[in-house]
Amino acid sequence: MFLSRPWKSLPSTQTPPRSTLKVMSWNLLAQCLIRSNLFPTSSKALKTSHREPMLHAEVLSHSADIMCMQEVDRIEKLSPVLEQAGYCSTYATGPGKQHGCLIAYKRNKYNRLGELVIEYDKQEVREDSSHPAARVGSSRVTKNIGFMVALAEAGADHQGIIVATTHLFWHPAFTYERARQAGILIREVLNFRQSMKLDHWPCIIAGDFNFTPDDPAYSLLVGEPLTEAQSQRLHMSRVIHITIDPTVPPTTKKTENEEGDGSEADPDRIINNSRVATSSDGLLSDFELTSFFINGAKLRSAYDEGQRAQRDNGTTSDLYTFGDRVSSPLTRLGAHEPMWTSYTHYWKTTLDYIFFLDTPKHSINVAGYLNPHRTTDMEIGLPQIGICGSDHVSLCAELILS
């Protein structure tokens, strides 16, 4: 029904763990978003009758303790499948959206103490302005959300974990907006944990972040300094879209085609219906963005650490990383993320991550992970019957809590 992948276990030098935790994250590709022209090689794999059984089977195959899913629709079909398999789940959508984020957890292992949905469009990022829009510091209304829950271990309410998932804004050119959203997510996860007086609980933050490991937002999340190229990408994306400022003149066709003759321009990489931001718009500078993240915490990535450990151990026969693909320095954080987490006929990239944040009381280490798909298995383009029911690859990692 779908192509299974080998599990990679890592040697452990840790003291006996307090507990282990298997986490899955997957963008399911909402049925309501499918257009056949976007997936010309997928054929029958786009039909609900073929896709849904594949999706459900792969979700359950991981036997994860906690699952984070994005682009979830047809919730009335998925929920009974999860419930029958022993999971509780909770679901949230952005305003007016037909798909959303879902967090599921094994009911015999966890009890839900609380949850929170954050709308990035409404979150303020600065206090030094009398103008509401400037305090929000957003470049565009996107209707994206972050979603988090506090899960207590069954039989031990004083021990548990904070789990958050998100689906950040998709448009490749809006680099600044994604960085802003990522910073808000970390801030709100930490605020949520503190508000529930659970500061000693570790955090899992997994989802479709819609940025690559060489993106400014990734570096900010993991505590790496911004490169000159990343600063330039942020600078170019500090704009104000017509959804923020209705007085912005709509882009004309002529303007869209100013790059060359327009025949080869990628519309997903052009910012239309926008103006250059001014200081009064309140968008964060590089320095302010960096400070925004420093006030949060440095995240660690399960796949980046897991695959890096495999390379360090000399096990590289089937190791295919983002750094190998883009010739990124292997010492830089993010270089050992999967080579691909989304692979279709038209676009192929790495967008999905399982991040975690340990605490002084509870350290987290990666015990193993599900091997990403090989490029040769996806070459025809996902979704594909017998391979994968989504255009994204499911990620799954086992973490040791000490």
C-alpha positions in Angstrom: 0.0 0.0 0.0 2.9 2.3 0.8 6.7 1.9 0.7 8.1 1.1 4.1 11.5 2.4 5.1 14.2 1.1 7.4 14.6 2.3 11.0 18.0 3.6 12.1 18.9 2.9 15.7 21.7 4.9 17.3 24.2 3.5 19.9 23.4 5.0 23.3 26.0 5.9 25.9 23.4 7.4 28.2 22.4 6.3 31.7 19.2 4.3 31.8 16.5 6.6 30.4 13.6 7.9 32.4 11.4 7.2 29.4 11.4 7.0 25.6 9.2 8.8 23.2 8.4 8.1 19.6 7.3 11.2 17.7 5.9 11.4 14.1 5.3 14.5 12.0 3.6 14.6 8.6 1.9 17.0 6.2 -0.9 14.8 4.8 -1.7 17.0 1.8 -5.3 18.2 2.3 -7.7 16.8 -0.2 -9.3 20.2 -0.6 -6.0 21.6 -1.9 -5.3 19.0 -4.6 -5.3 20.2 -8.2 -4.4 17.7 -10.9 -2.3 20.2 -12.8 0.0 20.5 -9.7 0.6 16.8 -9.6 0.6 15.6 -13.3 2.4 12.3 -12.6 0.3 11.2 -9.6 -2.8 10.1 -11.5 -5.0 7.8 -9.3 -3.0 8.6 -6.2 -4.9 12.0 -6.1 -8.2 10.3 -5.6 -9.6 10.1 -2.1 -10.4 6.4 -2.5 -6.7 5.6 -3.1 -5.0 8.2 -1.0 -6.9 7.9 2.2 -6.2 4.2 2.9 -2.5 4.8 2.2 -2.4 7.8 4.6 -4.2 6.0 7.4 -2.0 2.9 7.0 1.2 4.8 7.1 0.1 7.0 10.0 -0.6 3.9 12.1 2.5 2.0 10.9 4.8 4.2 12.9 3.1 3.3 16.2 4.2 6.7 17.5 3.4 7.8 21.0 2.8 11.4 19.7 1.8 12.4 16.2 1.8 15.9 14.7 -0.1 16.3 11.4 -0.6 19.3 9.1 -3.0 19.9 6.2 -5.5 17.6 7.8 -9.0 17.7 6.4 -11.7 15.0 6.2 -11.2 14.8 10.0 -14.4 12.8 10.2 -12.6 9.9 8.4 -9.3 10.2 10.3 -10.5 10.6 13.8 -12.2 7.1 14.1 -9.1 5.5 12.7 -7.0 7.1 15.4 -9.5 6.3 18.1 -9.7 2.7 17.2 -5.9 2.5 17.3 -5.8 3.8 20.8 -5.2 7.5 20.3 -6.8 10.6 21.5 -6.5 13.6 19.2 -7.2 17.3 19.2 -7.5 19.5 16.1 -7.4 23.2 15.2 -7.7 25.3 12.0 -6.8 28.9 11.0 -9.7 31.3 10.5 -11.7 30.3 7.4 -9.4 27.4 6.5 -10.7 24.0 5.4 -7.7 22.1 6.8 -5.7 22.3 10.0 -3.2 20.9 12.4 -3.8 17.7 14.5 -2.0 16.4 17.6 -2.6 12.7 18.5 -1.3 10.8 21.5 -1.6 7.3 22.9 -4.4 7.4 25.5 -2.8 4.8 27.7 0.4 6.9 27.9 -0.8 10.5 28.3 -3.5 12.8 29.7 -4.1 16.2 28.1 -3.9 19.0 30.7 -4.4 22.0 28.4 -4.1 23.3 24.8 -3.6 26.6 23.0 -4.1 27.8 19.5 -2.2 30.9 18.4 -3.1 33.0 15.3 0.2 34.5 14.0 -1.7 37.3 12.3 -2.8 38.7 15.7 0.4 38.2 17.7 2.4 41.3 18.6 6.2 41.3 18.4 7.0 44.7 19.8 5.7 47.1 22.4 7.4 50.3 21.3 4.6 51.6 19.0 1.3 53.2 19.5 0.0 51.8 16.2 -1.5 48.3 16.5 -0.3 47.1 13.1 3.3 48.2 13.9 3.2 46.2 17.2 2.2 43.1 15.2 5.1 43.7 12.8 3.6 41.4 10.1 4.2 41.7 6.3 1.1 39.8 5.3 -2.1 38.2 6.6 -1.7 34.5 6.2 -4.3 32.8 8.5 -1.6 30.3 9.7 -1.6 29.0 13.3 0.5 27.3 15.9 -1.1 24.6 18.1 0.2 23.2 21.3 -0.9 20.8 24.1 0.4 19.9 27.5 0.5 16.1 28.0 1.0 14.6 31.4 2.4 11.0 31.7 -0.4 8.7 32.7 -0.2 8.0 36.4 2.4 10.8 36.9 0.8 14.2 36.4 4.0 16.0 37.6 5.9 14.6 34.6 5.1 15.2 30.9 5.8 17.0 27.8 4.7 20.1 25.8 3.9 19.3 22.2 3.5 21.9 19.5 2.8 21.7 15.8 2.5 24.3 13.0 2.2 24.9 9.3 4.0 28.2 8.5 3.1 30.4 5.5 3.9 28.7 2.2 5.0 31.4 -0.2 8.8 31.0 -0.8 9.4 34.8 -1.2 8.0 35.7 2.2 11.1 34.8 4.2 10.6 37.5 6.8 7.0 36.5 7.6 8.0 32.9 8.2 10.9 34.0 10.5 8.4 36.2 12.4 6.0 33.3 12.7 8.7 30.8 13.9 9.8 33.3 16.6 6.3 33.8 17.8 5.8 30.0 18.0 8.8 29.5 20.3 7.8 32.4 22.5 4.3 31.2 22.9 5.3 27.6 23.6 7.5 28.8 26.4 4.8 31.2 27.6 2.3 28.3 27.6 4.6 26.0 29.5 5.3 28.8 32.1 1.6 29.7 32.4 0.8 26.1 33.4 3.8 26.0 35.8 5.5 23.2 33.9 8.9 24.8 33.3 10.6 21.5 34.0 8.8 19.8 31.1 10.7 19.4 27.8 9.1 20.5 24.5 8.6 18.9 21.1 8.0 21.3 18.2 7.3 19.5 14.9 5.6 20.4 11.7 5.8 21.8 8.2 7.8 25.0 8.6 7.9 25.7 4.8 11.6 26.8 5.0 14.8 24.9 4.1 17.7 24.3 6.5 19.7 27.2 5.0 16.8 29.6 5.6 17.2 32.5 8.1 14.4 31.1 10.3 16.1 27.7 10.7 19.3 29.4 11.7 17.5 31.6 14.2 15.6 28.6 15.7 18.8 26.6 16.3 21.0 29.5 17.4 23.2 29.9 14.4 24.4 33.4 13.3 22.8 34.7 10.2 24.9 34.7 7.1 25.2 37.6 4.7 23.0 35.7 2.2 20.4 35.1 4.8 20.3 38.7 5.8 19.8 39.7 2.2 16.8 37.3 1.9 15.2 38.9 4.9 15.9 42.3 3.6 14.3 41.5 0.2 11.1 40.1 1.9 10.5 43.1 4.3 7.4 44.3 2.4 3.8 45.2 3.3 1.2 43.2 1.4 -2.1 44.5 0.4 -3.8 42.4 3.1 -2.0 44.6 5.7 -2.3 47.9 3.8 -5.3 48.0 1.5 -4.0 51.2 -0.1 -1.2 49.2 -1.8 -1.8 49.3 -5.6 -2.5 45.8 -7.0 0.4 44.5 -9.2 -0.3 44.8 -12.9 0.6 42.1 -15.4 3.3 44.3 -16.9 5.0 44.7 -13.5 4.9 40.9 -13.0 6.7 40.4 -16.2 9.4 42.9 -15.7 11.9 40.1 -14.9 13.0 39.0 -18.4 10.0 38.4 -20.6 8.1 36.8 -17.8 7.8 33.4 -19.6 10.3 31.7 -17.2 9.6 33.7 -14.1 8.4 31.5 -11.2 5.3 33.2 -9.7 6.0 31.6 -6.4 9.2 33.6 -6.1 7.8 37.0 -7.0 6.2 39.3 -4.3 3.1 40.9 -5.8 0.6 43.4 -4.4 3.1 44.7 -2.0 5.2 47.8 -1.2 8.5 48.2 0.5 8.2 48.3 4.3 9.1 51.5 6.2 10.2 51.9 9.8 6.7 52.9 10.8 5.4 49.5 9.7 7.1 47.9 12.7 8.8 44.9 10.9 11.7 43.6 12.9 15.3 44.2 11.9 17.9 41.5 11.8 19.1 42.5 15.2 15.6 42.6 16.6 14.7 39.2 15.0 17.9 37.7 16.5 17.1 39.1 19.9 13.5 37.8 19.6 14.8 34.3 19.2 17.6 34.6 21.8 14.9 35.5 24.4 13.4 32.1 23.6 15.6 29.0 23.3 17.8 27.1 20.9 16.0 24.2 19.4 17.7 20.9 18.5 16.6 18.8 15.5 16.0 15.0 15.8 17.0 14.3 12.1 19.9 16.7 12.0 21.4 15.1 15.2 20.4 11.6 14.2 21.9 11.6 10.7 25.0 13.5 11.9 25.6 10.8 14.5 25.3 8.2 11.7 28.0 10.0 9.7 30.2 10.3 12.8 29.8 6.6 13.3 30.9 5.9 9.7 27.5 4.6 8.7 27.1 6.5 5.5 26.0 3.9 2.9 22.4 5.1 2.7 22.8 8.6 4.2 21.4 11.3 2.0 21.3 14.7 3.6 20.4 18.3 2.7 24.0 19.3 3.1 25.1 16.7 0.5 22.5 18.1 -2.0 23.3 21.8 -1.7 27.0 21.5 -0.8 26.4 23.1 2.6 29.3 23.0 5.1 28.6 19.8 7.1 29.6 21.5 10.3 26.6 23.9 10.0 23.5 23.0 11.9 20.8 21.8 9.4 23.3 20.2 7.0 22.2 16.7 8.1 18.4 17.2 7.7 16.8 14.9 5.2 17.8 15.5 1.6 14.0 15.8 0.8 10.9 16.0 2.8 8.6 17.1 -0.1 9.0 15.7 -3.6 6.6 16.3 -6.5 6.9 16.6 -10.2 7.3 20.4 -10.0 9.0 21.1 -6.6 11.5 19.1 -4.4 12.7 20.4 -1.1 13.2 20.0 2.6 10.5 21.8 4.8 9.5 19.4 7.7 11.3 19.0 11.0 11.0 17.4 14.5 12.6 19.9 16.9 12.9 19.5 20.6 13.9 21.5 23.6 15.3 19.9 26.8 15.5 21.4 30.2 18.2 21.4 33.0 16.2 18.6 34.7 15.5 16.5 31.6 17.9 16.0 28.8 16.8 14.6 25.4 18.8 12.5 23.0 18.0 10.9 19.7 17.8 7.1 19.9 16.7 6.4 16.3 14.8 7.7 13.3 12.9 6.5 10.3 15.1 6.6 7.2 13.9 9.2 4.7 12.8 8.0 1.3 15.6 7.6 -1.3 15.4 10.0 -4.3 15.1 7.1 -6.7 11.9 5.9 -5.0 10.3 9.3 -5.4 11.6 10.4 -8.8 8.2 10.1 -10.6 6.8 12.6 -8.1 4.6 12.2 -5.0 1.9 11.3 -4.2 2.3 7.9 -5.7 0.4 4.6 -5.3 2.6 2.1 -3.5 5.0 4.8 -2.4 3.4 7.6 -0.4 -0.1 9.1 -0.2 1.1 12.7 0.4 3.5 15.1 -1.4 5.4 15.2 1.9 7.4 12.4 3.6 6.5 11.4 7.1 9.2 11.9 9.7 9.5 9.7 12.8 12.1 9.8 15.6 12.6 8.1 19.0 13.8 10.3 21.8 15.3 9.3 25.1 14.4 11.4 28.1 16.9 11.2 30.9 
